[in-house]
Amino acid sequence: MFDLDKWQEIFATIRKNKLRTFLTGFSVAWGIFMLIILLGSGNGLQNGVEYQFKADATNTLWLHPGATTMAGQGMKPGRRITFTNEDYDFVKNNIPGVEEVSARFYIWQNRIISYKKNFGSFDLICVHPDMQAIEKIIIEDGRMLNQVDIQKFRKVAIIGLPVKDALFKNGENPLGEYIKVNGVPFQVVGVFSDRSDRDQQRIYLPISTTQMIFNGGNRINNLTITTNLSAKESEVLEQTIRTKMAKRHRFNSEDTGALYIGNTLREFKQFQNMFMGIKLFVAVIGIFTIIAGVVGVSNIMIIVVNERTKEIGIRKAIGATPWSVVFLIIFESVIITSFAGYIGLVSGIGLLELVNAFMPPSEFFRNPEVDFSIAVGATLVLVFAGVLAGLYPALRAASIRPVIALHDE
């Protein structure tokens, strides 16, 4: 039974050596504090990257035409590659593994949008209906563009919430109303939101309608597809697309300048692997820092045993068992280590909470927090470390012979 006398004895020893105990405990507290801060910061960066990816589908391939940089299929380098509606149909119908697909046609000039006396400049993105899944568009009111809009060249639009606020300032319901895009009226059929603030500053229009009205012909600027394949399988799909598009447009399939393919699934996996490596690196640093603190505690406990050699000899002479001596030293080590580590743990979590509370919202650094399981695990590590730190000094104390200890000066 660990009675009150032993508690008083332990705390008396700690009070007797305040500076030494403080410096020893500080090394443990600092190790835990830095481990929590590094892990929290790593999670903040990872959350920021994942937030950016998850604003759009993470299983997408983006196809952007460029200019040839090498000769291929009898054609000279320096030739511009242009995508058309036929490329959209080809990718949609002839390449296995493709789920959703949408072309994009951009209106770069004269992007002045008006409703009555209200005006604004917003991004005009002309797309197919599958863009809802690709961009993870959330329809707040009304509907998304549909295939009938494409087939019948309807002049309809869906607008982002900021666009609604800018053009319909008096709380008017925009559904059914007409906004003017470069002087051409388009009926608002939907209002959407997006996790990315930048993507909410958009107006989506049917690609077929805008090609006809704004002299786009059958040209498109790029293609976006989604797939349910794995990251490794998506790389095979990427190569299949490159080979088939090279044949269609007569360029060398090795010419990355002619066709750029962005694979977000591969990039997402690469970021995940990178952050796993960062977490492993941080964990190793934290473990070695804690080990350094444990060694410091162990050395202090050895000094304590040396200073109390005569006292330990008296204890054993009057009947104290070796186990009671071992338990006393180990428990003192556990108290120092656990208390100091807990201070470091609480300080680290507290600092992360302050940063999270007062840091402006950012798409690159979000929620720098540490999982509860990490905190519990760190606490258990501290207790175990305390046992290890006191084990050798305790065994040394237990091995002291009373006769020799009583002659110690």
Disulfide bonds with the S-S distance in Angstrom:
none
